[in-house]
Amino acid sequence: MSGDPSKQYWYNINTGAVEFGYVSPAPDRVGPFETKVEAEHALETLRANSAKWAEEDAAND
């Protein structure tokens, strides 16, 4: 990711809304994302990353 995070997109986990910049408090948002489309798919990205990390942890045990 590049650029100023205050000028990127964030996904608000409480409202499900995509926001541009620091609209909501940090605990309520995930990101930053470079595009609105990426932010719209934030939950899918988080789930995929969690599954990948769980597999890696299991392989290391």
Residue pairs with C-beta under 8 A, 6 or more apart in sequence:
1 8
1 32
1 33
1 34
2 34
3 34
5 22
5 31
5 32
6 21
6 22
7 20
7 21
8 20
8 21
8 31
8 32
8 33
8 34
9 18
9 19
9 20
9 31
9 32
9 33
9 34
9 35
9 36
9 38
9 39
10 18
10 19
10 20
10 21
10 22
10 23
10 24
10 29
10 30
10 31
10 32
10 33
10 39
11 17
11 18
11 19
11 29
11 30
11 31
11 33
11 39
11 40
11 42
11 43
12 18
12 19
12 23
12 24
12 28
12 29
13 28
13 29
13 30
14 24
14 28
15 24
15 28
18 36
18 39
18 40
19 29
19 39
20 36
23 29
30 42
30 46
31 39
31 42
33 39
33 42
38 45
